[in-house]
Amino acid sequence: MNYDQQLELLIKNALAEDIGDGDHSTLSCIAPDAIGKAVLKIKEEGVLAGMEVAEKIFRYLQPDIVFTSFKKDGDVIKPGEIAFEVTAKIHTILKIERLVLNCMQRMSGIATLTKTYTDKLKGYKTKLLDTRKTTPNFRLLEKEAVRIGGGVNHRFGLYDMIMLKDNHIDASGSIEIAIKKAYKYVQQKNLRLKIEVETRNIEDVKRVVATGKVNRIMLDNFTPQQITEALKIINRKYETEASGGINLSNIEEYAATGVDYISSGAIIHHAVSLDLSLKIKS
């Protein structure tokens, strides 16, 4: 499925979860043909994300809405500003209110934290990657929020890249066996998949370089000094990724080594939702 198809499925399932057999609060007191306007109010400073998603959610339920944007994804926002105004059936607005807010608040929180990290990388060649440490069934929008915040999406799932981590290596018997089997698998299946392998120490790095047949080497829980040593051994033959123990206080020290990528699960699972509200105009 492409992005739009995945998003439509997410919206469909989320609305089914929330509405069930009907929005009885709205059904009980508002005429079905009543039309209204609502505005998305910004109540906290940060980076806005989810504007395009919000419009698609509204149009999923009511294609003929009038959606007026005052902000766009990636904009820096301040309290008191208005992100958009929508004219639609009041039933539509009230059915969708919570889904729109949940998506935009969560996405804006991730985009804000991601930008805080990527701002630290300005002037370095190192790029920030996300991970698979995401909320089940919400990965699509969490990774989109990372992209809006200036990060780069890593593999989306288990299917679009081969990543040989410690458990794969230990279960295979050795790092060499795991790499050789993965390379053979890709060739036999005629798959256009990159192969990344996790290393846990300098000796692992030497063994991977000697084996070859990979695209990227992950340097897991290495210190900046160890990464500098590893990069000399790798000698730019493979892409490099630093992971583990990297945060806002030391990310520049890691970037200064010249490593190609830094991956961080924290930009998603440590992000705090931004405060937004959707209010019907009286």
C-alpha positions as CSV (number, residue, x, y, z in Angstrom):
1,M,0.0,0.0,0.0
2,N,1.1,3.5,-0.7
3,Y,1.0,6.4,1.8
4,D,-2.5,7.6,0.9
5,Q,-3.9,4.1,1.1
6,Q,-2.3,3.5,4.5
7,L,-3.6,6.8,5.8
8,E,-7.1,6.0,4.6
9,L,-7.0,2.7,6.4
10,L,-5.7,4.4,9.6
11,I,-8.5,6.9,9.4
12,K,-11.1,4.2,8.8
13,N,-10.0,2.1,11.7
14,A,-9.6,5.1,14.1
15,L,-13.1,6.4,13.4
16,A,-14.6,3.0,13.7
17,E,-12.9,2.6,17.1
18,D,-14.2,6.0,18.3
19,I,-17.7,6.3,16.8
20,G,-18.8,2.7,17.1
21,D,-22.6,2.5,16.4
22,G,-22.9,6.3,16.5
23,D,-21.9,9.6,18.1
24,H,-24.9,9.6,20.4
25,S,-23.9,12.8,22.2
26,T,-24.2,14.7,18.9
27,L,-27.1,12.7,17.5
28,S,-29.1,13.4,20.7
29,C,-29.0,17.2,20.5
30,I,-27.9,18.5,17.0
31,A,-29.8,18.5,13.8
32,P,-28.1,16.3,11.1
33,D,-28.1,19.1,8.5
34,A,-26.7,21.8,10.8
35,I,-23.6,23.5,9.4
36,G,-20.8,25.2,11.4
37,K,-17.3,26.5,11.4
38,A,-14.4,25.3,13.6
39,V,-10.9,26.6,14.1
40,L,-7.8,24.8,15.2
41,K,-6.2,27.0,18.0
42,I,-2.6,26.8,18.9
43,K,-1.9,26.9,22.6
44,E,1.8,26.0,22.9
45,E,5.0,26.9,21.0
46,G,6.5,24.3,18.8
47,V,6.6,22.9,15.2
48,L,3.2,22.2,13.6
49,A,2.6,18.8,12.0
50,G,-0.5,17.1,10.7
51,M,-2.2,19.8,8.7
52,E,-2.5,17.7,5.6
53,V,-3.6,14.7,7.6
54,A,-6.3,16.8,9.3
55,E,-7.8,17.9,6.0
56,K,-7.8,14.3,4.7
57,I,-9.6,13.2,7.9
58,F,-12.3,15.7,7.4
59,R,-12.7,14.9,3.7
60,Y,-12.8,11.2,4.4
61,L,-16.1,11.8,6.2
62,Q,-17.4,14.8,4.2
63,P,-15.6,15.5,0.9
64,D,-17.3,18.9,0.3
65,I,-15.9,20.6,3.4
66,V,-14.3,24.1,3.0
67,F,-10.9,23.8,4.6
68,T,-8.8,27.0,4.9
69,S,-5.2,26.7,6.0
70,F,-3.4,29.6,7.8
71,K,-0.3,27.4,8.6
72,K,1.5,24.5,7.0
73,D,3.3,21.5,8.2
74,G,6.8,22.4,9.5
75,D,5.8,25.9,10.6
76,V,7.1,27.2,13.9
77,I,3.9,28.1,15.9
78,K,3.1,30.2,18.9
79,P,0.1,30.3,21.4
80,G,-2.8,32.3,20.1
81,E,-2.3,31.5,16.4
82,I,-4.9,29.7,14.3
83,A,-3.8,26.8,12.1
84,F,-6.9,26.3,10.0
85,E,-10.6,27.0,9.8
86,V,-13.1,24.3,8.5
87,T,-16.7,24.7,7.4
88,A,-18.6,21.4,7.6
89,K,-21.6,19.7,9.1
90,I,-21.5,20.0,12.8
91,H,-21.9,16.2,13.0
92,T,-18.8,15.9,10.9
93,I,-16.8,18.3,13.1
94,L,-17.8,16.6,16.3
95,K,-17.2,13.1,15.1
96,I,-13.7,14.0,13.8
97,E,-12.6,16.5,16.5
98,R,-10.8,14.0,18.7
99,L,-9.1,12.1,15.9
100,V,-7.8,15.3,14.4
101,L,-6.5,16.6,17.7
102,N,-4.9,13.2,18.7
103,C,-3.1,13.1,15.4
104,M,-2.0,16.7,15.2
105,Q,-1.0,17.0,18.9
106,R,1.1,13.8,18.7
107,M,2.6,14.6,15.4
108,S,3.5,18.2,16.4
109,G,5.2,17.0,19.6
110,I,7.3,14.6,17.6
111,A,8.1,17.2,14.9
112,T,9.1,19.7,17.7
113,L,11.4,17.3,19.4
114,T,12.9,16.1,16.1
115,K,13.7,19.7,15.2
116,T,15.4,20.2,18.5
117,Y,17.7,17.3,17.6
118,T,18.3,18.3,14.0
119,D,19.1,21.9,14.9
120,K,22.0,20.4,16.9
121,L,23.3,18.8,13.7
122,K,23.5,22.0,11.6
123,G,27.0,22.3,10.2
124,Y,27.6,18.6,10.3
125,K,27.1,16.0,7.5
126,T,25.4,13.6,9.9
127,K,21.7,13.0,9.5
128,L,19.1,12.0,12.1
129,L,17.2,8.7,11.7
130,D,14.1,7.5,13.4
131,T,13.5,3.8,14.5
132,R,10.8,1.2,14.7
133,K,10.2,2.2,18.3
134,T,6.7,3.6,17.5
135,T,3.1,3.3,18.6
136,P,1.4,0.2,17.0
137,N,-0.8,1.2,14.1
138,F,0.3,4.9,14.3
139,R,3.8,4.4,12.8
140,L,2.8,6.0,9.5
141,L,2.1,9.4,11.1
142,E,4.9,9.3,13.7
143,K,7.4,8.8,10.9
144,E,5.8,11.5,8.9
145,A,6.1,13.8,11.8
146,V,9.9,13.0,12.0
147,R,10.2,13.9,8.4
148,I,8.4,17.2,9.0
149,G,10.7,18.0,11.9
150,G,13.8,17.6,9.7
151,G,14.7,14.0,10.4
152,V,15.1,11.1,7.9
153,N,12.9,8.0,8.0
154,H,14.8,4.7,8.6
155,R,13.2,1.5,7.4
156,F,9.4,1.5,7.9
157,G,9.1,-2.1,9.0
158,L,10.7,-5.5,8.8
159,Y,10.0,-5.8,5.1
160,D,12.0,-2.9,3.5
161,M,15.5,-3.5,4.8
162,I,17.6,-6.3,6.2
163,M,18.9,-5.3,9.6
164,L,21.0,-8.0,11.3
165,K,21.0,-7.1,15.0
166,D,22.5,-8.9,18.0
167,N,19.7,-11.5,18.2
168,H,20.0,-12.4,14.5
169,I,23.8,-12.7,14.9
170,D,23.7,-14.8,18.0
171,A,21.0,-17.1,16.7
172,S,22.9,-17.6,13.4
173,G,26.1,-18.5,15.1
174,S,28.4,-15.7,14.1
175,I,28.4,-12.3,12.4
176,E,30.0,-13.8,9.3
177,I,27.4,-16.5,9.0
178,A,24.5,-14.0,9.4
179,I,25.9,-11.7,6.7
180,K,26.6,-14.5,4.2
181,K,23.2,-16.0,4.6
182,A,21.5,-12.6,4.3
183,Y,23.5,-11.7,1.2
184,K,22.6,-15.1,-0.4
185,Y,18.9,-14.7,0.5
186,V,18.8,-11.2,-1.1
187,Q,20.4,-12.6,-4.3
188,Q,18.3,-15.7,-4.5
189,K,15.0,-13.8,-3.9
190,N,16.1,-11.0,-6.2
191,L,15.3,-8.4,-3.6
192,R,16.4,-4.8,-3.7
193,L,17.0,-4.6,0.0
194,K,19.9,-2.9,1.7
195,I,21.7,-5.0,4.4
196,E,22.7,-3.4,7.7
197,V,24.6,-5.1,10.4
198,E,24.9,-4.2,14.1
199,T,28.3,-4.2,15.6
200,R,29.0,-4.2,19.4
201,N,32.7,-3.5,19.5
202,I,35.8,-2.7,17.3
203,E,36.4,-6.4,16.7
204,D,33.0,-6.8,15.2
205,V,33.7,-3.9,12.9
206,K,36.9,-5.5,11.6
207,R,35.0,-8.8,11.0
208,V,32.2,-7.1,9.1
209,V,34.7,-5.1,6.9
210,A,36.5,-8.4,6.2
211,T,33.3,-10.2,5.2
212,G,31.8,-7.3,3.2
213,K,28.5,-7.8,1.4
214,V,26.7,-5.1,3.5
215,N,25.5,-1.6,2.9
216,R,25.6,-0.1,6.3
217,I,27.3,-0.7,9.6
218,M,25.6,0.2,12.8
219,L,27.9,1.2,15.7
220,D,25.8,0.3,18.7
221,N,26.6,1.9,22.1
222,F,30.0,3.1,20.9
223,T,31.6,6.1,22.5
224,P,32.6,9.0,20.1
225,Q,36.2,7.9,20.5
226,Q,35.3,4.3,19.5
227,I,33.3,5.6,16.5
228,T,36.3,7.6,15.3
229,E,38.4,4.4,15.5
230,A,35.7,2.4,13.7
231,L,35.4,5.0,10.9
232,K,39.1,4.6,10.2
233,I,38.7,0.9,9.8
234,I,35.6,1.2,7.6
235,N,37.3,3.8,5.5
236,R,34.1,5.1,3.9
237,K,33.5,1.7,2.2
238,Y,30.1,1.4,3.9
239,E,27.4,3.8,5.3
240,T,27.7,4.2,9.1
241,E,25.1,4.7,11.8
242,A,25.7,5.5,15.5
243,S,23.0,4.3,17.9
244,G,22.4,4.0,21.6
245,G,23.0,6.4,24.4
246,I,22.9,9.5,22.2
247,N,20.9,12.5,23.5
248,L,20.7,16.2,23.1
249,S,23.6,16.8,25.4
250,N,26.1,14.6,23.4
251,I,24.7,14.4,19.9
252,E,27.1,17.1,18.5
253,E,30.1,15.1,19.9
254,Y,28.9,12.1,17.9
255,A,28.2,14.1,14.8
256,A,31.7,15.6,15.0
257,T,33.1,12.1,14.4
258,G,31.8,12.2,10.8
259,V,29.4,9.3,11.1
260,D,26.8,9.3,8.4
261,Y,23.7,8.7,10.5
262,I,22.6,8.9,14.1
263,S,19.4,6.9,15.0
264,S,17.2,7.8,17.9
265,G,14.1,6.1,19.2
266,A,13.7,9.0,21.7
267,I,12.5,11.5,19.0
268,I,9.3,9.5,18.9
269,H,8.8,7.7,22.2
270,H,10.0,10.6,24.4
271,A,8.0,13.3,22.5
272,V,5.3,15.1,24.4
273,S,2.1,16.1,22.6
274,L,1.6,19.8,21.8
275,D,-1.4,21.6,23.2
276,L,-4.0,22.3,20.5
277,S,-7.8,22.7,20.5
278,L,-10.5,22.5,17.9
279,K,-13.4,24.9,18.7
280,I,-16.7,25.6,16.9
281,K,-17.2,29.2,16.3
282,S,-20.4,30.5,17.8
